[in-house]
Each structure stands twice: as structure tokens, then as C-alpha cells.
């Protein structure tokens, strides 16, 4: 698949938003190219383009499972754009999540603890956990003093095929399914 030629819109010193304002007809007179580089991955998007400096921007990120995935900056974090591409992680033991996961498949033999990312890093998002094996309990632990439905841990993942959906309000976590 070919990509459109990137049209240079740099015209001065006002920053990227000024460049777009000054060159609106050039920018939106055809397909709008977004930054795409095979070296830009989920692991380095924040260090390459700090979200705080790229608020309301989009980039194509080379995601190892889905191929290129559209991410947007909310001014704090880079987030996957759209619900149809859920970042899935396979967990086999104790781990601390990074806040980008949306589906976590728990395939390691319990017991073990999964520590959630800070609630602020996935504010307004949900994460689904599914325990695929029998033999014990996977404990979900809120980050630092954050709670899950008022408790510091959640222990409902205690049977094969058990599932829970968590929602972050930015401060604490809520069980919604």
C-alpha cells in the first residue's frame, strides 16, 4: 500500500497549529498524512513525542499485535483511537500494567497479583480481565492507595473463565461488569 506524499506546511515560527492555520487549504486539500515510522512503537511513543507537548495530535504507532494503530494524545497520555482495536496483553504471572491495556488474558497458574496502572493514566477507559486457567485466585491491586470499589484489592478472579471489567474515573477504579 502506498502512502500520500507528505506536503510540507512549515511557513514560519508559530508552531504546528499556526502552520495548519496558515496553510489550511494545502493541508486539507487531500488525504491528511500522519506521522508513521516503523521505529515508533507503543514502548517509545511517549519518549519520542511527549503527550503533553502534542495535545490533540495523532500518530500511527507500530503496534506489535495489530500492526499500525492510530493513537491520539489527550495532553497527558497517548491512547488508542477507537474501541475496535483493544490492546490485548497476555499475563502469566505477577505484573504491573502500563495503562494502555484494554483486554488482559490471565493464562498463568494462580495465585499471583496484577498491579493496575495509576487510575489517571487510563481515566475514562475500561479494562477487561479474563482468567483462562483454574487453580487459585488472581488478585488485582490498585496502584498505591487507589481502590477498586472501595477496597485496595479485588479477588473475584478465582475460577477458570472468571471475568471482570474495570473502569477508571481518574482517581479510583470501579467494577462495572
N, C-alpha and C positions, 0 to 999 in steps of 0.2 A: 504494500500500500504506500502511495506517495503522500507526502505532506505538502501543504502550500508553502510557497516561498515566504519567509519572514520579511515583512515590509518594515524597514527602519522608520521609526516615527520620532526619533530624537530630534528636537528642534531647539533646545535651549537648556535652561538651568532650573526649571520649575519642578523637577521630579517626574515620576511616571504618570501621575494623574494630570499634571499640566501638559505633558506630551500628548496624552489622549485628548484632552480638551482642545489643544491647538491643532490637532490632526484628525479630528473626528471622522471626516469623510474618507480619509485614507484608511483608517483603522477598521471602519465598519462597512467598507465597500466590497467586501467579500468574506471568505472564511477567516475567522479570527484565530491566528496561531497562538498556542500557549507553549510555555517553556517545556521542552521534552528532552531528556538526556538519559541515556541508559545508566549513567553513573548516579543519577538522582534516585535514591531508594527510600523506603519507609524509614530506614535506620538513620539516614543522614539529611532528610528534608529540613528538619528544624535547624541543624547547624549550617546548612547551605543557605537557606532562606529563613531567617528568624521570623516566626509568625507575627510577632509584634511589629516588625518593620514592613510586613507585607499584608496588612489587614485588608480583607475583602479581595484577595488575589486568588488565582487558580494556578495550579501546575499539574502536569502529568508526572506521576511517580511510578517508577518501575517496581511494581509490587511482585514479589516472588511467586505468589499463588495465582493472582489474577492477570498478570501482565500489567500494562499501563493502566493506572487507575487515577481518576480525577480527584484531586484534593483541593480544599479551599482553606484559607486562613480566617479564623474568627477573631484575630488580633492577639490571641493567646496561644492557640494550638493549631496544627494542621489537622483537618478532619476529612474523612472520605466523603465525597459528594454523592448523595443519592443512597437510598436504602437498598437498592438491588444488589450492591456489592458489599457483603458483610465480611469484614476481616475475620477470618476463622483461625483460631490457634488450637493446636493440639498440645495438651498438657499431660505429662506423665509423672509429675511429682511436684514437690513444693516449688512455688514460683511467685514472683511479684509481677503483676501485669503492668503494661505501659500506658493504658488508657485508650488505645486505638482498637482493641479487640471488640468485636460485636457478637461473636459466637465462640465459645470456648468448649471444646470437646475434651472431657476428662477421661483419658484412657489408661492412666497409670493405676496400679493397685493401691487403694487407700489403706490406711489413713495418711493424709497429708494436708497441708494448708496452702491455699491460694490467697495471696495478699492482693487486695484491689489497689488500683492506681488511685491517686488523690481524686476525690469527687469533682474538684474543679476542672480536672483535665478531661472529663467526659460529661460535663454538665449538659443536661437535656437529652442525653443518649441512653440507650439500653444495652445491656449485655446479657446474653442467654448462656447458661451453663448446662451441660448435659453430661451426666455420669454414665459412661459406657460399660463399666465393669462392676462386679459385686465384690463384697469383702470388707467393707468398712465405710467410714464417713470422710468425705472431703469437706473441710472447714473453709468457709470464705471469711476472710478477715478484713475489716475496714482499715483503710490507711490511717496510721497514727490513732487519733481519738475519734475518727469518723465512725458512725454507727450504721447498721443495717437493720432497718425497722426498730430502732432504739437500742439494739444490742451490739456489742463490739464484734460479735461473730455470728455467722449463720451456719447451722449444722443440718439443714434439711436435705442435703445431698448424701443420703445414707442408704440408698438402694440402687441396684442396677437400673438404668434408664430414668432415674430421677432427673428432674429438670427444674430450673428456677430462672426467672427473668428479673433482672435488677435494673433500676432506674436511678440516675444521679440527678439531684436537684442543685448540684454545685457545692453543697455543704455535707450532705449525708446521702445515704443510699436507701432505696425503698424497694421492697419485694412487690412486684406487680403481676407476677404470674408464675 
